[in-house]
Amino acid sequence: MTTLPWLTVLWVLPILGAIVVVLVPADRPTTARGVAVGFATGTLAASVVLAVAFDSGGDRYQFLEDHSWIAAFGARYTLGLDGIGLVLVLLTTVLTPLLLVAGWNDGSRVANYGSRRVSHTYMALILVVESMVIVSFLALDVLLFYIFFEAMLIPMYFLIGGFGGSERTRAAVKFLLYNLFGGLVMLAAVIGLYVVTARPDGPFDGGTFDLRAIADAAASGGLGVDPMVLNALFLGFMFAFAIKAPLWPFHSWLPDAAVQSTPATAVLMMSVVDKVGTFAMLRFCLELFPESSQTFAPWIITLAVIGIVYGAILAIGQTDMMRLIAYTSISHFGFIILGIFAMTGQSQAGATLYMVNHGISTAALFLIAGFLVSRRGSRAIADYGGVQKVAPVLAGTFLISGLATLSLPGLAPFISEFLVLIGTFGRYGVAAIVATSALVLSAIYILWLYQRVMTGPVREGNEKISDLVPRETMVVVPLLALLIVFGVYPKPALDVITPAVQSTIVDSAGGQR
């Protein structure tokens, strides 16, 4: 690799794309969409270059960039890429161009801003979210991470509130209030962490936000403060991440936001933005507060298991197709968090891989359901029936993505869910057994959904539903291909993830290296 700051290039490209998009003349929306897809594709290409150059057997953090930022209190612009960050960056850069293509016409359907540049705004906001998410996966400075962790709420608020369903404004405000409150609690914890590092008798020469330095001191017991203080700081970070993820009972903003958003925005939120929460649990909670993580692990695992079962049961009872899929994500996030706090190599590798596989499977299922809803004009499951007779390709792709969601062997989510359960069973057997019940529940909600929507006689109003068009097929096929490839050959992803997970697990947290 050259001396080019690749990580900076990676997150700046989408920002530049957003700027160019808004500068495109208002009477050329198609050009604006093409520019957005072009910049997103360029970002994908840059991430592939990094993936090829990444050495899974080398240093944990690679392509490091470290520059003074706010010298007065030790904040630095520090970026680095490890295996966990790499797979999530790739997930983000793969999904973004597909979402832009999937939402090609979404911006033109809602004129909430009273402007001819609605399509421009929609595409630019998606690129801005992509940029901020990428920085979050790369940041090795706690303050730098916090700023982008919070800043991404702004474009997401406008994406939810400016486009989508009739109650989009209420859903956007709910999304913002929940996540903003969590962020404010985290800000207090970030300040508290700085105060701890700035103590005259501490291990640092002045305060620092350097994740690596604080994590090294914490792992060796060198922070030298009362465990109750560390517990309080841990809970401040964890609270914000639990809302973002979301973890039960902090989840109630998600179904409304997902249903009222456009399908592309909902996927961006569930498959990409929410992964910042689970990623941060691994990167910040476990590394900065290893002993506190061990202390609270049983409680967090209990909440995760409740969320797994709760999300699956509520999904079964839904009459709204899109809300049903949103509740499945609450269940899946429970599996991810269960794997993280079981604190074994298998469970955390499975949780990281689950983040990727859930992102792909949810993107496929939600987008295909969105294509169907846009044709029929209804989210009500009762309005459908017999769709496979009039749109067989749409029905077939819906079935494959649905089977992936229920973790059918041979499709990607099975491997990650299996690793989470195997890794959890040795330390928290009861939790693993209860979580396994969700496998049966997931089969019920997916297969029953498919039966009601796709099979049987063609209900009145469905006879004119058309099959997938080339643009939609271009979005769906790569997602299904990834589900199959990672379902039968997850080794490339696990080879990158496993060394980073082994570095994350600390002996003081009871990890099995």
N, C-alpha and C positions, 0 to 999 in steps of 0.2 A: 504493500500500500504506500501511496505517496504521503507527503506531509499535508495534503488537503484535509481540512477539518470535516471529516465525513459525517460525524454525528450532527454538527451544526447544519451542514448542507441538508441532512435528512429532514430536520424539522423546519428549516427556513423555506424549502421548496414549496410546501403547501401554502405558507403565508404569502409568498410571492405570487402563487397561483390565484389566491383570493384577491389580491390587489389587482392583478391583470384582469380578472373576471369582472370586477366592478367598474373597470375602465372601459370595457367593451361597450360600444354604443347601445342605447336602450332598445333600438329597433332590430337588434341582432341577437336574440336570445339563443338561437341554435349555436352561434359562434361562441357565446359565453359558456354554454354547456360543453362544447368541444374543448375549449381551453381548460376548463376545470378537469375534465377527464384526462387531458394531456398532461397536466401537472401532477395529477394523482398517479398516473402511469409512470411518470418520471421518478416520483418518490418511491414507487414500487421497485423500479429498476435500481435505484440507489441502495435500497434495503437488500436486494438480492446480491449486489456487489459486496456489501458488508457480510452477508451470510456466507458467501463463498470464501471470503478472506478470514472469517472467524476461525480461530484455532480452539477447538473444544478441549484440547489437552494443555492449552497454554495458561496464561494468567487469567484470573477470574474476570477482571474488568479490562476490556481491550478498547482500542481506539480512543484512549483517554484524552480529554481536553480539560485543562485546568488553568483558569485565569482569575485574577483578582476582580471582584465585583463590588462589594461594599466593604471596604477595608476597615471601616470604623468598628464593625462588630463581627469581623471574621467570615462574612458570607462570600462565597466564591462561585464562579460559573464553572462547575465541574460536571462533566458528562462522562459516562462510561457504559459499556455494553457487556453484559454477561449473558449466559445461555437463556436464563429466564426472560430477561428483557428482549433478547433477540427474537424468540418465538412469538412474543406478544407484539413486537414491532412489525414482524412479518404478517401476523394476523391483521393488524391495523392497515398496513399498506396494501394487502391483498383485497380486503373488503371494501376499502374506500372507493376505488374506481368502479367496482361492481355496483356499489350503492348509488353512485352518481349516475350510472347507466340505468339502474332500476328505477331511480326517481327522475328520469329524464323529463317527464312532463309534470311532475308534482308541483314544482314552483309556479307553473302557469295556471294551476287550478284554483289558487287562493290568492286574492288580491287584498290581503289584510293591511298592507302598508300604503295603499293608495298610490302606487308607483308602477311605472311600466318596467321597472327593474326587478320585479319579484323573482323571476327565474335566476337572475344574476345573484341576488341576495341569498337565495336558497343554496346555490352551488358554492358560493363563497363561504357561507357559514359552515358547511360540511368540511371544507378544506381547513378552516381555522380550527375546528374541533380536532381534526386529524393531527394538526401540528402540535396542539397542546397535549394531546394524549401521548404522542411520541416523546416529547420532552419529559413527561412524567415517568416514562419507562427508562429514560436515560439518566435522569438527575441523580447525582451523588452528593448533592448539598441539600440538607433538609429544608432550608428556607426556599431554595429554588424550586424544589418539588412542590412545596406548599402553595406557592404563588400560582403555578400552572394547574395544580389540583383544583384550586378555587376558580381560576380564570376560565376554565372550560365550562363552568356553569352558565356563563353569559351567552355564548353562542348557542348552547343547548337550549337555554330558555327561549331564545328567539326562534329556534327551529321548531320547538314544540308549540309555542304560543302564536307564532305567525302562520303556521301551516298545519293542516290536518282537520280534525273533526270539529263539530259545533261547540264542544266544551273544551276546546284546546287552551283557552286562556286560564281557566280554573286549574286544569291539569299542569300547566306550565308554572303557575304560582305555587302550587303544591310541591312540585319538583324542586323549585328554587328554595322555598322555605325550609324543607327538610334538609337539603344538602348544604344550604348556607348555615343553618344552625349547627350541623355537624362540623362544618369548616371553622366556625368561630370557636367551638370547643377545642378543636385541634390547634388553632392559633394560640390559645392559652397554654396548651401543652408544649408547642414549639418554643414559646417564650420561656416556659419553665425549664425546658431542656437546655436552652442557652444559658440560663442562670446557673444551672448545675455545672455546666462546662466552664463557666467563667469564675468559679470559686477560686480564691487565692491559693487554697490548699489542694486544689484539684490537680488532675494529671495533665492539664493543658496549659499552655502559655497564653492565657486569655481565652475568651469564649470562642466556640467554634460551632459550625453547622455541618462539618465534614462527617458524612455518614460512616465512612471507613474508619476514621479515627475514633469516633464515639463507640462504634460497634466493637472495635478491638479492645477498647478499655472496658466495655461492659462485659465482654466474654471472659476477661481475666479478673473481673470483680474490682476493677480499678476506678470506678466512678466515685466510690466512697461516700455515698449518701444513704439516708434511711430508706430501707425497702418500701416503706409506705409512700414515700415521695415518688419512687420509681413506679410503683403500682398506679398512682394517680396519673402520672404522665402517660403510662401505657394505656390506661382507660381513655384518656383524652384522644390519643391517636386512634385507638380501636373504635371508639364511638363514631368518628368521622368515616372510617373505612367501612364499618358495618352498615351505615346508611347508604354509602355509595354502592356497596356490593350488589344487592342489599341482603342483610341477614335478618331473619325474623327476630323480634317484632318491629323492626325499623323499615319494613318493606312496603308499607301501604301506598307510598307515592308511585311505585312502579307500574301497577296495572293501569291506573288512570293515564299516566304519561304515555305508556306504550299504545294504548287503544286510541287515544286522541291524536297521536302523532301520525305522520305519513309512515308507511311501512319502512321506507329507507331510513328515516329518522329514528324509528323505534329500534331497528336493527343496530344502527350506530350507537344508540344508548345501551342496549342490552349486551351486544356482542363486543363492543369496544370500550366505551366510556366506563361501564360498570366494572370492567376487568381491572381498572386502575385501583379499585378498592381492594380486590383480592390480592393483586400484585403487591400492593403496599403493605398488606398484612405480612407477607413473606419478607419484603425488603426492609420494612421499618419496625414493625411490632416485634418480630422474632429476633432481629439483629440488634436493635437498640435496647430492648428490654427482655433478654432471654429468661431471667428468673421470673419476671412478672408474667411472661407468656406461659411458663410452666404452671404458675399459680392459678391462672385463670383459664387454662386449657379445658379442664372438665366442664366449666360453666359454658364456655363458648361452644364446645362440642355438643352439649345438651341443646343449646339454641339452634345449632346447625341441624341436628337430627329432627327437632320439632319442625324446622323450616322445610326439610326434605319431605316429611309426611304431610304437613299442612299444605304445602304448595300442590302436591299431587292430588290430595283429596279435593281441594277447592277447584282444581282444574277439571276433575270429573264432573263437578256440579255446574259448570259454566254453560250458558246458552249462547254466549257471544264467542265466536271463533277466535278473534284476536285476543280477547281477555283470557281465554283458555290457554293460549300459547304463552302469554305473559306469566301466568301462574306456574307453568312448567319451568320457567327460568328461575323462579324463586326456589323451587325444589332443587334444581341443578346447582344453584349457587350454594345451597346447603351442603351438597357433596364436596364442592371445592373447598369450602371453609373447614369441613370435617377433615379433609385430607391435610390441610395446612396445619391444623392444631393437633392432629394425631402425632405429628413430629417424628415420623419415621421416613427413611429414604424413599420407600415405595409410595407411601401416602402422599408425600409432597411432590414427588415426580408425577404421580397420577393427578394431583390437583393442578399442577402447572399445565400438564397436557390436557386436562379437562377444560381449562380456560380456553385453550385453542379450539378444541373439538366442539365445545358448547357454542363458541362464537360462530363456527362454520355451520353447525346443524341448525341453530336458531335462525341464522341468516337465511338459510335455504327454506325452512318451514314458514317463517314469517313473511318472507317476500312472495313465495308462491301463494300463500293464503291472501296476501295483499293483492296480487294479480287477480285472484278469483273474486275478491270483494269488489274491486274496481269494475269488474264486468257486470256483476249482479246488483251492486249498489246496496248491499246489506251485509252486516256482520253476523246476523242471527243464523245459527246453525239450522233452525227449523225451516228456513227459507230454501234450503238446498236439498239435493237428492238426485241421484242419477247423473251426476256431472261426468263420471267416467265414460258415459255413452256419447256425450257431445264434445268432450275435451279430454281424450285419452292421454295425451302427453302431459297435460297439466295434472291429471289425476295420478299418473304414474310417478311423476317427480315428487308430488305431494306425499305419496306413499313411501318412497325411498327416504325422504327427509324425515318423515314421521317415524319410520323404523329406526333411523339413526337417533332420534330424540329418545326413544325408549331403550337405547343401548343394545340393539340387536348385534350379536356376534358377527364379525365381518365388516362392521361399519365403525368409524373412528371412536365415537363416545364409549363403546364397550371397553376398549383397552384402558382408557383413563378411569372409568368407573370401577373396573375390576381392580386396578392398582390401588385406588383409594380404599376400597373395602378390604383387600388383603392386607394393606399396610396398617389399616386401623384395627383390624381384628385382634392382632397380637397384643395391643395395649388397651383398647377399649372395646372388648368383645360385645358387650350389650349394645353399645351404640352402633356397631357395624351390623349386628343382627337386625335391629330396628330399621336402620337405613335400607337394608336389603328389601324390606317390605315394599319400598317405593318402586322396585322393579316390577312388581305385580300391578301396582296402581298405575304406573306409566303405561303398561300394556293396555289397561282398561281405557284411559283417557285418549290415547292415540288411536287405537283400533276402533273404539266406539265413535270417535270423531270422523274417522275415514268412512265408517259404515253409514253414518247419517248423512254425510255430505256427498260422497262419491258414488255409493251403490244404490240399488233399488231403481224404481221407475223414475223417469225424468219428471220432476215436479214442474208445475206451471210457472213460467217465467224463466226457467233454466234452459229451455230448448235453444235459445239464441246465444248461450255462452260460447265464446270462441276459444280455440286452443291457444297455446303460447305462440307469440309472434317471435320472429328472429331476435329482436332486441332482448326480449325476456329470456329466450333460450340461451343467449350469450351470457346472461347473468347466472342462470341456474346450473348449466352444465359444469362450469369450473367448480362450483361448490359441491355438487354431487361427486365429481371426480376426486376432490380432496377427501371427502368422507370415505370413499372406497379405498383410496391409496393409503391413508393413515389407518384405516381399519385392518388392512392386511399387512402393512409394513410401516409400523410407527418408529422403527429403529433410528432413522435420521434425526427425528425430533427428540427422542429420548437420549441419544448420544450427546446432544447439545444441552439438554435440560439437566441430566443427572449430575455432572460435575458441579454445576451451580447450586443445585439442591444440597449436595454434600457439603458445600462451603457454607450454606445457610444454616444447616442444622448444627447447633452447638451442644457440647457435652453437658453443659449445665442445664439444658432444657430436656435432657434425657434422650437426645437424638441417637439414632443408630446409624453410624457412619458406614 
